[in-house]
Amino acid sequence: MKKNDSQEFLIKLKNEAKLISSLEKDKFVPDRLSVVANFIATHAWQILLVLAFITSLFWELLLYQGNNG
């Protein structure tokens, strides 16, 4: 029984290794954009905060223009 479980585990492990190997070969982001993608992934909240500030500033200055009605 234990030998069968260990064989199944090894088969699953090999399949997982093949999957990871194929994912490493096919890149999701090109090399030129990898630095930018890593920066965005690392600083996601900070980027969202800056984008929210820019959007609200754009809305206030260009669309709303200080009119109260």
Secondary structure, 3 states (H helix, E strand, C coil): CHHHHHHHHHHHHHHHHHHHHHHHHCCCCCHHHHHHHHHHHHCHHHHHHHHHHHHHHHHHHHHHCCCCC
